[in-house]
Amino acid sequence: MTDPISKGLLPEGFRDRLPPQAEAAADLLRTLLDRVSAHGYERVSPPLVEFEDSLVTRLSSARPQDLLRFVDPLSQRTLALRPDITAQVGRIAATRMAHIARPLRLAYGGPVLRVRPAQVGPQREAMQMGAELIGSDHVDAVAELLGIALEALSAAGLADMSVDLTLPDLVGTLASGPWPVTTPLADVQTALDGKDAAALQGLDASRYSALIEAAGPAESALTRLKSLNAGGALDTRIVGLERLVATAAPHAAVTIDPTERHGFEYQTWIGFSVFAAGVRGEVGRGGTYLVRHPGGGEEAAVGFSLYVDGLVDAGLGASRRRRLFVPLDTDPEVSAKLRAEGWTTVSALTDADTPKRLRCDYTLDGEELIKL
């Protein structure tokens, strides 16, 4: 039997990033964070591992089965590797930064680890970057975050984007008010997930089919939603959708799917996904949610997460650095000056080193730079 370790194999769902993709990932993360920082979002850096109960109690939908867990030999408590950084930022906001005036703007970037791969792609480890505004879920806050996300992605070189807006709590709101249901709400939601109008009719919830019909390009979706008689339950949501469509439209095509729930388990009144041509799966995701405080209280928040790996796989950030071969006995001050000018210098260590062997594009001949 072949020993996988001797072949340098990795566990399923993990991979090495080699040059130049590793540099591309670092450059993209830096570009995204710089754009977010320019809007006043301060960076935090939570640890890769936390106590399990801290990760599953900070956000309302976190589940132990989504965590890779192990027992800490020091504390004998169960620890978990983070599958998402949002919950950790919520913990920081609710504890160590609870005394800071709201709204609190925080940003982050780092690896996350999933127990199972995402639906799109086999990878279990991912590089996540994001921003969170703690203390408000007003539409102005959502518009700020959505606009920043699209601006940052544009700065990273992404084009031909689309944004899908959804209303995660709409069905529950309608069912508890103007559109009551006589069957379990979960069955109605399952039928809506499958866009199954026939199933809704069988559940005596046929009026919910109008929400399926409302899904589509923003302009037509808004027109259909405005035509629904929902006892005022849709009024403020429609105003919010119109504001967000106006925010996203200069950067991306916008669609609305009012009943989409997948991936928005802990979002409240609004959620959004970002897609782009040439990038597999979602580029990013965001929306409003609640942060749980130690005393049992909850605080409104809004944020987004962007997924750097998809951008790298699409070829973004892979700018070729100019590698300059520096022969033996070159004055170190010459090399330092060239690096200050933006060159990447690769110094020879022995006579056997050559520009070709060290994968250089240029060589230094005295003070002259020669392209190879």
Beta strands, then each sheet from edge to edge (+ up, - down):
strand 1: 42-43
strand 2: 49-51
strand 3: 68-71
strand 4: 78-81
strand 5: 104-113
strand 6: 125-134
strand 7: 161-166
strand 8: 216-217
strand 9: 252-256
strand 10: 267-276
strand 11: 284-292
strand 12: 298-307
strand 13: 323-326
strand 14: 344-347
strand 15: 362-365
strand 16: 368-371
sheet 1: 1+ 5+ 6- 12+ 11- 10+ 7- 9- 8+
sheet 2: 2+ 4- 3+
sheet 3: 14+ 13+ 15+ 16-
end
